[in-house]
Amino acid sequence: MWPEEQAHGRLKDGFNDAVFGDSVIIRRFRPGDLEAALEIDMEVFGGYDPAIFATFYECHPNSTLVAEIGGAMAGFILGFKHTPFEGRIFWLAVAPGYQSRGIGMRLLLGVLKIFRQMGALNATLEVRVSNKKAQSLYSAMGFCMSGVFPGYYSDGEAAIIMKRRL
C-alpha cells in the first residue's frame, strides 16, 4: 500500500489522475447507486439478484465500495468479513467502457485496506476459470490459486479459489 502522503497531482493510492481526465473516487456504496450497479452487473453478465446489493449495503456498508469518475459509476466491489481473520471479495465489476484502466485495482486496494482495518489477515475470492483477465489482475495484486471448485457457478463452470495475505 502506498503511503497516505503522495506527491501533488497523485491520488492516495499512487495513481496519477491525469490518465482518466477526471478524478477517480473510491467511496462507500449508497442507496442511490443501486440502479447504476445493476446496469454494470448486467453489462458484465453478472445477473445477480438486486437484493444482493441491498444486503451488502445494509450488512457490510464499510466494505461495499464504488468507483466514480465524473459523477458516473465506473465499477463496484462487494466485500465482507468472512471469518474473524479473513475478508472475502464476493463480486468485483467494472463497466466495459472503464475496463483496463486501473479501476478494478483501485477497488481491490480499497477493500483490502478496509479488511486490514477490520483485523483480517487474509483475503479470499473466487473467479471463473474462463476469466483470464480477472485472474491476471488478482495475480498482479498478490492473490494465489489455492484450489478449484468444480461446478461453482449456476452455468456449471468451475471457480478458481484465490487467496492472499494482508
C-alpha positions as CSV (number, residue, x, y, z in Angstrom):
1,M,0.0,0.0,0.0
2,W,1.2,3.5,-0.8
3,P,1.7,6.0,2.0
4,E,-1.0,8.5,2.6
5,E,1.3,11.4,1.8
6,Q,1.6,11.4,-2.0
7,A,3.2,13.9,-4.3
8,H,1.0,16.7,-5.6
9,G,-1.2,15.6,-8.5
10,R,-1.4,11.9,-7.4
11,L,-4.2,10.0,-5.7
12,K,-3.7,8.4,-2.3
13,D,-3.4,5.0,-4.0
14,G,-0.4,6.2,-6.0
15,F,-2.0,6.5,-9.4
16,N,-1.9,9.7,-11.5
17,D,-5.3,11.2,-12.1
18,A,-4.3,12.6,-15.5
19,V,-4.8,9.3,-17.3
20,F,-8.5,9.5,-16.5
21,G,-9.2,13.1,-17.3
22,D,-11.4,13.2,-14.2
23,S,-10.6,12.1,-10.7
24,V,-11.4,8.6,-9.7
25,I,-13.2,8.5,-6.4
26,I,-13.4,5.3,-4.4
27,R,-16.3,5.6,-1.9
28,R,-18.8,3.6,0.0
29,F,-21.9,2.3,-1.8
30,R,-25.1,4.4,-1.2
31,P,-28.7,3.5,-1.8
32,G,-28.8,5.8,-4.9
33,D,-26.1,3.6,-6.5
34,L,-28.3,0.6,-6.9
35,E,-29.6,1.3,-10.4
36,A,-26.1,2.0,-11.8
37,A,-24.7,-1.1,-10.1
38,L,-27.4,-3.3,-11.6
39,E,-26.7,-1.8,-15.0
40,I,-23.0,-2.6,-14.7
41,D,-23.9,-6.1,-13.4
42,M,-26.0,-6.8,-16.5
43,E,-23.3,-5.3,-18.8
44,V,-20.7,-7.8,-17.5
45,F,-23.1,-10.7,-17.4
46,G,-23.3,-11.0,-13.6
47,G,-27.0,-11.4,-13.4
48,Y,-27.2,-11.1,-9.6
49,D,-30.4,-10.6,-7.8
50,P,-30.9,-6.9,-6.9
51,A,-31.4,-8.0,-3.2
52,I,-27.7,-8.9,-3.1
53,F,-26.7,-5.3,-3.4
54,A,-29.2,-4.2,-0.8
55,T,-28.0,-6.9,1.6
56,F,-24.4,-5.9,1.1
57,Y,-25.2,-2.2,1.6
58,E,-27.1,-3.0,4.8
59,C,-24.9,-5.7,6.3
60,H,-21.5,-4.7,5.1
61,P,-21.5,-1.0,4.4
62,N,-17.8,-0.4,5.1
63,S,-16.6,-2.9,2.5
64,T,-19.1,-2.3,-0.3
65,L,-17.4,0.3,-2.5
66,V,-18.0,2.2,-5.7
67,A,-15.5,3.7,-8.2
68,E,-16.9,7.0,-9.5
69,I,-15.5,9.1,-12.4
70,G,-17.0,12.4,-13.3
71,G,-20.1,11.6,-11.3
72,A,-20.7,8.3,-13.1
73,M,-20.2,4.8,-11.5
74,A,-17.3,3.0,-13.2
75,G,-17.4,-0.1,-11.1
76,F,-18.1,-1.6,-7.7
77,I,-16.8,-4.2,-5.3
78,L,-18.8,-6.2,-2.7
79,G,-16.7,-7.5,0.2
80,F,-17.3,-8.7,3.7
81,K,-15.5,-10.1,6.8
82,H,-16.0,-13.8,6.2
83,T,-14.3,-15.1,9.4
84,P,-12.6,-13.2,12.2
85,F,-9.3,-13.2,10.2
86,E,-10.5,-13.3,6.6
87,G,-12.1,-10.8,4.2
88,R,-13.9,-12.2,1.2
89,I,-14.5,-10.4,-2.1
90,F,-17.9,-11.5,-3.3
91,W,-18.1,-9.5,-6.6
92,L,-16.0,-7.0,-8.4
93,A,-17.3,-5.5,-11.6
94,V,-16.1,-2.7,-13.8
95,A,-18.2,-1.2,-16.6
96,P,-16.9,-2.2,-20.1
97,G,-16.0,1.4,-21.0
98,Y,-13.8,1.7,-17.9
99,Q,-12.0,-1.7,-18.0
100,S,-8.2,-2.0,-18.3
101,R,-7.8,1.5,-16.8
102,G,-6.9,0.5,-13.2
103,I,-10.4,0.8,-11.8
104,G,-10.5,-2.8,-10.6
105,M,-7.1,-2.4,-9.0
106,R,-8.2,0.7,-7.1
107,L,-11.4,-1.0,-5.9
108,L,-9.3,-4.0,-4.7
109,L,-6.8,-1.8,-2.9
110,G,-9.7,0.0,-1.2
111,V,-11.4,-3.2,0.1
112,L,-8.1,-4.8,1.1
113,K,-7.2,-1.8,3.2
114,I,-10.7,-2.0,4.9
115,F,-10.2,-5.7,5.5
116,R,-6.8,-5.0,7.3
117,Q,-8.5,-2.3,9.4
118,M,-11.1,-4.8,10.4
119,G,-8.4,-7.2,11.6
120,A,-8.4,-9.6,8.7
121,L,-5.1,-11.4,7.9
122,N,-6.1,-12.9,4.6
123,A,-8.5,-12.2,1.7
124,T,-10.2,-14.8,-0.5
125,L,-12.1,-14.6,-3.8
126,E,-13.5,-16.9,-6.5
127,V,-13.0,-16.3,-10.2
128,R,-14.3,-18.1,-13.2
129,V,-11.8,-20.5,-14.9
130,S,-12.6,-18.7,-18.2
131,N,-12.0,-15.2,-16.8
132,K,-8.3,-14.8,-17.6
133,K,-8.4,-11.0,-17.4
134,A,-9.6,-11.1,-13.8
135,Q,-7.2,-13.8,-12.9
136,S,-4.3,-11.7,-14.2
137,L,-5.5,-8.7,-12.1
138,Y,-5.8,-10.8,-9.0
139,S,-2.4,-12.4,-9.5
140,A,-0.8,-9.0,-10.0
141,M,-2.4,-8.0,-6.7
142,G,-0.8,-10.9,-4.9
143,F,-3.6,-13.4,-4.9
144,C,-2.5,-17.0,-5.5
145,M,-4.6,-20.0,-6.5
146,S,-5.5,-22.2,-3.6
147,G,-7.9,-24.6,-5.2
148,V,-10.6,-25.2,-7.8
149,F,-14.3,-25.6,-7.1
150,P,-16.0,-27.7,-9.9
151,G,-19.4,-26.6,-11.0
152,Y,-19.4,-23.5,-8.7
153,Y,-21.4,-21.2,-11.0
154,S,-25.0,-21.7,-12.0
155,D,-24.0,-22.5,-15.5
156,G,-21.7,-25.3,-14.3
157,E,-18.4,-23.5,-14.8
158,A,-15.7,-24.1,-12.2
159,A,-14.2,-21.4,-10.0
160,I,-10.6,-20.9,-9.1
161,I,-10.2,-20.0,-5.4
162,M,-7.6,-17.4,-4.8
163,K,-6.1,-16.1,-1.6
164,R,-3.6,-13.6,-0.4
165,R,-2.1,-12.5,2.9
166,L,-2.9,-8.9,4.0
